[in-house]
Amino acid sequence: MLRNEVVLVDVNDNEIRSETKENAHKQPLLHRAFSVFIYNSNNEILVQKRAAHKYHSSNLWANACCSHPKQKEDVKESANERLKDEVGIETEIEELFSFTYLNKFNDNLYEYEYDHVFLGKYDGEIILNEEEASETKWISLDELEQDLTFNPLKYASWFIICAPKVIQHLKNHSTSDLI
């Protein structure tokens, strides 16, 4: 399957078939996705500003990496591949939770995803793929929580939903207890 296709799923994440991204985002059709969060030893989260040419959520801040797995591809393997491609990171990631959401954009596009959320720890260099993002930065948990509360329009729709849960997870566990 090419990267311009997504895997359609039912509400229990059972695979149905593949579909073009364009059709899935216009109708809307529920499809499988993943979001990878990366934190560092300073307990900061890596965020990226999506590239200006992205067809939705361009110039909005989001997690370190997000995408769609290929058909018949393991979601975690796909997430690792995209994490390396988007920000040059190779690290162990673990799935924290999954959720389904529907968002309508202004230009008659929808995002209807069954999103698998992964978390990993990394302290090395970021190698930004400028096709994916225009910049990255590390942000403290408290600063991110405050910014999500007072400046939500700066962030991608899925990030607003899952980031608070990731922040809470990180606050509830010492970094030595995590991955």
C-alpha positions as CSV (number, residue, x, y, z in Angstrom):
1,M,0.0,0.0,0.0
2,L,1.3,3.5,-0.8
3,R,1.5,6.2,1.8
4,N,-1.4,8.0,0.1
5,E,-3.7,5.2,1.3
6,V,-5.1,4.5,4.8
7,V,-6.5,1.4,6.4
8,L,-10.3,1.7,7.1
9,V,-11.3,0.1,10.4
10,D,-14.5,-0.4,12.4
11,V,-15.0,1.1,15.9
12,N,-13.1,-1.8,17.4
13,D,-10.1,-1.2,15.1
14,N,-10.8,-4.3,13.0
15,E,-9.4,-3.8,9.5
16,I,-12.0,-3.4,6.7
17,R,-10.0,-2.4,3.6
18,S,-7.7,0.3,2.3
19,E,-8.9,3.7,0.8
20,T,-7.2,6.8,-0.5
21,K,-6.4,9.5,2.1
22,E,-8.4,11.9,0.0
23,N,-11.6,9.8,0.0
24,A,-11.2,8.9,3.7
25,H,-10.8,12.6,4.6
26,K,-13.7,13.9,2.4
27,Q,-16.4,11.4,3.4
28,P,-15.4,10.9,6.4
29,L,-14.3,7.3,6.8
30,L,-12.9,5.8,10.0
31,H,-9.2,4.9,9.5
32,R,-6.3,3.7,11.6
33,A,-3.6,6.2,12.7
34,F,-0.9,6.7,15.3
35,S,0.5,9.5,17.3
36,V,4.0,9.3,18.9
37,F,4.9,11.3,21.9
38,I,8.6,11.7,22.9
39,Y,9.8,13.0,26.3
40,N,13.3,13.6,27.5
41,S,15.2,13.4,30.8
42,N,14.1,16.9,31.7
43,N,10.5,15.6,31.5
44,E,9.7,17.8,28.5
45,I,7.7,16.8,25.5
46,L,8.9,17.1,21.9
47,V,6.4,19.0,19.7
48,Q,6.6,19.8,16.0
49,K,5.0,22.5,14.0
50,R,3.4,20.9,10.9
51,A,4.7,22.0,7.5
52,A,2.8,24.8,5.8
53,H,2.0,22.6,2.8
54,K,0.1,19.9,4.8
55,Y,-3.4,19.7,3.4
56,H,-4.9,19.9,6.9
57,S,-3.6,21.2,10.3
58,S,-0.8,23.0,8.5
59,N,1.3,25.3,10.8
60,L,-0.2,23.8,13.9
61,W,1.8,22.2,16.7
62,A,1.4,18.5,17.3
63,N,3.3,15.6,18.8
64,A,6.7,14.3,17.6
65,C,5.2,12.2,14.9
66,C,1.9,11.1,13.5
67,S,0.8,9.2,10.5
68,H,-1.1,6.1,9.2
69,P,0.2,2.5,9.1
70,K,0.2,0.6,5.8
71,Q,-2.3,-2.2,5.3
72,K,-1.2,-5.4,7.1
73,E,1.6,-3.5,8.8
74,D,2.1,-3.6,12.6
75,V,1.1,-0.2,14.0
76,K,4.1,0.0,16.3
77,E,6.5,-0.9,13.5
78,S,5.0,1.8,11.3
79,A,5.2,4.3,14.1
80,N,8.9,3.6,14.6
81,E,9.5,4.0,10.9
82,R,7.7,7.3,10.7
83,L,9.4,8.6,13.9
84,K,12.8,8.0,12.3
85,D,11.7,9.6,9.0
86,E,10.0,12.7,10.5
87,V,12.4,13.6,13.3
88,G,15.4,11.2,13.1
89,I,14.6,9.4,16.3
90,E,15.2,5.7,17.0
91,T,14.0,4.7,20.5
92,E,11.8,2.2,22.2
93,I,8.1,3.2,22.2
94,E,5.2,1.7,24.0
95,E,1.5,2.1,23.3
96,L,-0.3,4.0,26.1
97,F,-3.9,4.0,24.8
98,S,-6.0,4.5,21.8
99,F,-9.0,6.7,21.0
100,T,-11.4,7.6,18.2
101,Y,-12.2,11.1,17.2
102,L,-14.0,13.1,14.5
103,N,-13.0,16.6,13.5
104,K,-14.4,18.7,10.6
105,F,-12.0,21.2,9.1
106,N,-13.1,24.5,7.5
107,D,-12.4,23.2,4.0
108,N,-14.9,20.3,4.0
109,L,-12.3,17.8,5.1
110,Y,-12.7,15.5,8.0
111,E,-10.3,13.6,10.3
112,Y,-12.0,10.5,11.6
113,E,-9.4,8.3,13.1
114,Y,-8.8,5.4,15.4
115,D,-5.6,6.7,16.9
116,H,-3.0,4.6,18.7
117,V,-0.9,6.8,21.1
118,F,2.7,5.8,21.7
119,L,5.3,7.1,24.2
120,G,9.1,7.0,24.1
121,K,12.1,8.6,25.8
122,Y,14.9,10.3,23.9
123,D,17.7,12.7,24.7
124,G,19.6,12.8,21.4
125,E,19.7,15.0,18.3
126,I,16.5,15.8,16.4
127,I,16.9,15.5,12.6
128,L,13.9,17.4,11.2
129,N,12.3,16.3,7.9
130,E,11.2,19.6,6.5
131,E,8.6,17.9,4.3
132,E,6.8,17.0,7.5
133,A,7.4,19.9,9.9
134,S,8.9,23.4,9.9
135,E,10.3,23.3,13.4
136,T,10.5,21.3,16.7
137,K,10.9,22.3,20.3
138,W,10.9,20.7,23.7
139,I,8.3,22.0,26.1
140,S,7.8,21.4,29.8
141,L,4.6,19.5,30.9
142,D,3.3,22.5,32.9
143,E,4.0,25.0,30.0
144,L,2.2,22.7,27.5
145,E,-0.8,22.2,29.8
146,Q,-1.1,25.9,30.2
147,D,-0.7,26.6,26.5
148,L,-3.3,23.9,25.6
149,T,-5.7,25.6,28.0
150,F,-5.2,29.2,26.8
151,N,-4.1,28.8,23.2
152,P,-5.8,25.7,21.8
153,L,-6.0,27.0,18.3
154,K,-2.2,26.6,18.0
155,Y,-2.5,22.9,18.2
156,A,-3.8,20.0,16.0
157,S,-7.2,18.6,16.9
158,W,-6.0,15.1,17.9
159,F,-3.2,16.6,20.0
160,I,-5.6,18.6,22.1
161,I,-7.4,15.3,22.9
162,C,-4.5,13.0,23.6
163,A,-1.8,15.4,25.0
164,P,-3.5,15.9,28.4
165,K,-3.6,12.2,28.9
166,V,0.1,11.8,28.0
167,I,1.0,14.7,30.3
168,Q,-1.0,13.1,33.2
169,H,0.7,9.8,32.6
170,L,4.1,11.4,32.7
171,K,3.2,13.3,35.9
172,N,1.9,10.2,37.6
173,H,5.1,8.2,36.9
174,S,8.7,9.1,37.6
175,T,10.8,9.0,34.4
176,S,12.6,5.9,35.8
177,D,9.3,4.0,36.0
178,L,8.5,4.7,32.3
179,I,10.0,3.1,29.3
